[in-house]
């Protein structure tokens, strides 16, 4: 009787273990035999309050992205600027979407081959306050046919190196200007009522909306020309920044005023010479754009509006 009981218990245990093995094998089969992690990073975007990036392209010097209220700022060394808010959210989401497709190395001996050492790769760290949410090193990428791009990534606390679809490093291995807010003007021209152009000598003028349309003084402005200009500058950004603040006084100014709900926009221009024109916007304080092309779009003559 005792032996029969033992056999029944052993048989029951065997059946349970066999069922577990079958379930595990079935799960692996459904995953395509996957035996490694499915996600690299899993963080809630709203929890991230700061990000540290050590881009390879600038020799691993740290770039910090910090959130204050709903605004992001980027800093490196003693420089601090407004950051592109949408870009930061996109970067976090890109990390969350990254899915390991393969394990290409399992120990430190091959880190250098895939450029995922701390010195060869681009380190990325996400924080919530002082809590480290995620840390990883983005290494090199490779191409294969047809049009397949793979980035190699290592989590900071693991030895494994993963192959990830896409060029993940392109979003992080960049200089500080790439993370900055590029906004010059961002406003609905439907709200605009008065534009004051202040130039040297006697070339200043005011473009103002009246009952009969837009006018400059007693002259009617061409509606098509006004619409074209508004379309050009109402959503204007630029990525060429001046290294230092201008040392001369403002030479050109545009003030855009609108209805009672709109905050006025002030664009200052600093004409240095034929090749150097610096632009500053009240919508992106602390940033100076160095571009004659940008200045030529904004500071136009009244002749452009009169037909």
C-alpha positions as a printed Julia matrix, in Angstrom:
307×3 Matrix{Float64}:
   0.0     0.0     0.0
   2.8     2.4     0.97
   4.68    1.7    -2.27
   1.55    2.24   -4.34
   1.0     5.57   -2.59
   4.57    6.67   -3.26
   4.19    5.74   -6.91
   1.01    7.78   -7.17
   2.71   10.82   -5.58
   5.74   10.5    -7.86
   3.45   10.13  -10.87
   1.52   13.24   -9.87
   4.74   15.21   -9.42
   5.98   13.99  -12.79
   2.76   15.07  -14.5
   2.97   18.55  -12.9
   6.6    18.99  -13.94
   5.85   17.77  -17.43
   3.01   20.26  -17.72
   5.33   23.09  -16.63
   7.93   22.07  -19.23
   5.27   21.93  -21.96
   3.94   25.37  -21.02
   7.44   26.89  -21.04
   8.26   25.31  -24.39
   4.94   26.48  -25.8
   5.59   30.03  -24.61
   9.05   29.98  -26.21
   7.58   28.62  -29.42
   5.04   31.42  -29.56
   7.84   33.92  -29.03
   9.86   32.3   -31.78
  12.14   30.56  -29.31
  13.06   33.84  -27.6
  15.28   33.32  -24.56
  16.34   36.94  -23.86
  14.65   40.11  -22.64
  11.9    41.65  -24.74
  12.46   45.27  -23.7
  15.55   47.34  -23.07
  13.88   50.2   -21.24
  10.5    50.49  -19.61
   9.94   53.93  -18.1
   6.96   56.23  -17.87
   7.73   59.45  -19.71
   6.12   61.57  -17.0
   8.41   60.07  -14.34
  11.6    61.2   -16.07
  12.87   64.46  -14.58
  16.36   64.44  -16.02
  18.56   62.7   -18.55
  22.34   62.47  -18.79
  23.92   61.8   -22.15
  27.65   61.24  -22.75
  27.85   61.52  -26.57
  30.79   59.86  -28.26
  30.86   62.66  -30.85
  31.99   65.19  -28.2
  34.36   62.85  -26.4
  31.94   61.72  -23.72
  31.42   65.16  -22.17
  28.13   65.06  -20.3
  25.02   66.81  -21.61
  22.2    67.14  -19.07
  18.55   67.55  -19.9
  16.52   68.71  -16.91
  12.8    69.28  -16.51
  11.47   72.2   -14.52
   7.69   72.26  -14.3
   6.7    71.55  -17.92
   9.86   72.95  -19.52
  13.07   71.13  -20.43
  16.52   72.71  -20.35
  19.79   71.43  -21.77
  23.16   72.2   -20.24
  26.78   71.29  -20.69
  29.58   72.85  -18.71
  28.57   76.43  -17.94
  26.12   76.65  -20.86
  22.37   76.31  -20.33
  19.62   76.72  -22.93
  15.97   75.98  -23.57
  15.6    72.43  -24.86
  13.25   71.11  -27.51
  10.45   69.68  -25.35
   9.02   67.46  -28.08
  12.47   66.06  -28.86
  13.04   64.95  -25.26
   9.72   63.1   -25.17
  10.53   61.5   -28.53
  13.9    60.28  -27.24
  12.35   58.65  -24.16
   9.68   57.01  -26.31
  12.34   55.76  -28.72
  14.11   53.99  -25.87
  10.83   52.46  -24.72
  10.12   51.19  -28.23
  13.56   49.63  -28.71
  13.25   45.83  -28.87
  16.28   43.51  -28.73
  16.29   41.28  -31.78
  19.39   39.3   -30.91
  22.16   38.79  -28.37
  25.51   39.34  -30.1
  27.76   39.06  -27.05
  27.45   37.72  -23.51
  30.64   38.93  -21.84
  32.99   41.92  -21.66
  35.5    40.46  -24.09
  33.43   41.66  -27.08
  32.29   45.04  -25.78
  35.0    46.84  -27.7
  34.01   45.12  -30.94
  30.52   46.6   -30.68
  31.74   49.9   -29.14
  29.66   49.55  -25.99
  32.39   50.32  -23.47
  31.88   53.5   -21.47
  34.57   55.28  -23.48
  33.64   54.04  -26.98
  29.86   54.24  -26.75
  27.27   56.88  -25.92
  26.05   56.51  -22.34
  22.43   57.43  -21.54
  20.94   57.65  -18.04
  17.34   58.44  -17.12
  16.45   59.74  -13.66
  13.38   60.47  -11.58
  14.79   62.87   -9.04
  17.89   61.06   -7.76
  16.54   57.6    -8.68
  18.19   55.98  -11.69
  15.37   54.61  -13.85
  17.49   53.23  -16.67
  21.06   53.25  -17.91
  22.5    51.99  -21.17
  25.39   52.35  -23.58
  24.66   52.76  -27.29
  27.45   51.49  -29.51
  27.99   51.29  -33.24
  25.46   50.32  -35.87
  25.73   48.14  -38.95
  23.98   47.75  -42.29
  22.76   44.56  -43.88
  20.52   43.74  -46.82
  17.87   44.6   -47.6
  18.1    48.06  -46.0
  18.46   46.63  -42.53
  20.09   48.79  -39.85
  21.06   47.4   -36.46
  22.29   49.3   -33.41
  24.25   47.57  -30.66
  23.29   48.35  -27.09
  24.33   47.25  -23.62
  22.42   47.88  -20.42
  24.7    49.5   -17.83
  24.28   46.68  -15.31
  24.52   43.76  -17.76
  27.28   42.06  -19.75
  25.07   41.15  -22.73
  25.15   43.18  -25.94
  21.89   43.35  -27.88
  21.15   44.04  -31.51
  18.31   46.56  -31.89
  16.55   47.54  -35.1
  17.29   51.06  -36.37
  19.91   53.74  -35.77
  19.33   54.43  -32.09
  22.59   56.3   -31.69
  21.56   59.04  -34.11
  19.12   60.44  -31.52
  21.67   60.58  -28.68
  25.17   60.86  -30.13
  24.94   64.59  -30.88
  26.28   67.91  -29.68
  24.4    70.26  -27.36
  22.91   72.41  -30.12
  21.03   69.4   -31.46
  18.97   69.27  -28.26
  18.15   72.99  -28.14
  14.84   74.7   -28.82
  15.01   75.98  -32.41
  11.93   78.21  -32.13
  12.18   81.7   -33.59
   8.47   82.42  -34.05
   5.59   80.1   -33.21
   2.26   81.91  -33.42
  -1.05   81.88  -35.25
  -0.98   84.72  -37.78
  -4.78   84.82  -37.58
  -4.31   86.6   -34.24
  -1.92   89.23  -35.59
  -3.11   92.82  -35.8
  -0.01   95.01  -35.98
   3.61   94.48  -37.03
   6.15   97.2   -36.32
   9.41   97.03  -38.3
  12.14   99.25  -36.81
  15.18   99.73  -39.03
  18.16  102.09  -39.27
  17.71  105.5   -40.87
  14.19  106.22  -42.13
  13.23  102.75  -43.41
  10.97  101.77  -40.5
   7.27  101.12  -41.08
   4.11   99.66  -39.51
   1.93   97.0   -41.12
  -1.49   97.19  -39.48
  -4.84   95.53  -39.96
  -7.72   97.9   -40.69
 -11.38   97.48  -41.61
 -10.41   97.28  -45.28
  -7.5    94.85  -44.82
  -3.8    95.37  -44.14
  -2.19   98.74  -44.73
   1.06  100.65  -44.33
   0.15  104.18  -43.38
  -2.35  105.4   -45.96
  -1.39  102.72  -48.49
  -3.15   99.39  -48.8
  -0.9    96.35  -48.59
  -1.18   93.56  -51.12
  -3.13   90.77  -49.42
  -1.25   88.0   -51.23
   2.12   89.44  -50.21
   0.99   89.76  -46.6
  -0.3    86.18  -46.58
   2.97   84.93  -48.08
   5.06   86.71  -45.45
   2.85   85.47  -42.61
   3.12   81.93  -43.91
   6.92   82.22  -43.99
   7.46   83.55  -40.47
   4.51   82.41  -38.33
   6.09   79.0   -37.67
   9.77   79.66  -38.05
  12.66   77.77  -36.49
  16.37   77.62  -37.08
  19.26   75.44  -35.98
  22.32   77.65  -36.51
  23.2    79.22  -33.16
  25.67   81.94  -32.31
  28.34   80.93  -29.83
  28.23   84.2   -27.91
  25.84   87.07  -27.28
  26.2    90.03  -29.66
  28.38   92.87  -28.4
  26.59   95.56  -30.44
  23.25   97.26  -29.96
  20.07   96.14  -31.7
  19.97   97.41  -35.28
  16.68   95.82  -36.43
  13.49   95.01  -34.56
  10.13   93.42  -35.33
   7.3    93.6   -32.8
   4.19   91.52  -33.52
   1.06   92.5   -31.62
  -2.28   90.75  -31.72
  -5.63   90.55  -30.05
  -6.05   90.86  -26.29
  -5.25   87.18  -25.68
  -1.99   87.16  -27.6
   1.33   87.99  -25.98
   3.38   90.27  -28.18
   6.45   88.83  -29.9
   9.69   90.77  -30.19
  12.45   89.85  -32.63
  15.76   91.68  -32.31
  18.34   91.79  -35.07
  22.04   92.59  -34.74
  23.63   93.45  -38.07
  27.38   92.9   -37.83
  28.37   92.88  -41.5
  27.2    91.46  -44.85
  27.94   87.91  -43.75
  27.0    88.08  -40.08
  23.51   88.82  -38.81
  22.35   87.65  -35.35
  18.67   87.18  -34.46
  17.07   86.98  -31.01
  13.46   86.04  -30.19
  11.36   86.74  -27.12
   9.83   83.29  -27.64
  13.18   81.61  -27.08
  15.01   83.72  -24.54
  18.71   83.14  -24.12
  19.2    81.83  -27.66
  20.88   83.76  -30.46
  20.66   82.6   -34.05
  23.49   83.44  -36.43
  22.08   83.53  -39.93
  21.75   86.23  -42.58
  19.26   83.98  -44.38
  17.03   83.93  -41.29
  17.29   87.7   -40.89
  16.38   88.23  -44.54
  13.16   86.25  -44.0
  12.09   88.35  -41.04
  13.33   91.89  -41.66
  11.88   92.76  -45.06
  11.23   96.16  -46.62
   7.8    97.73  -47.02
   8.21   97.43  -50.79
   7.49   93.71  -50.4
   3.92   94.54  -49.3
   3.11   97.33  -51.74
   2.12   96.37  -55.29
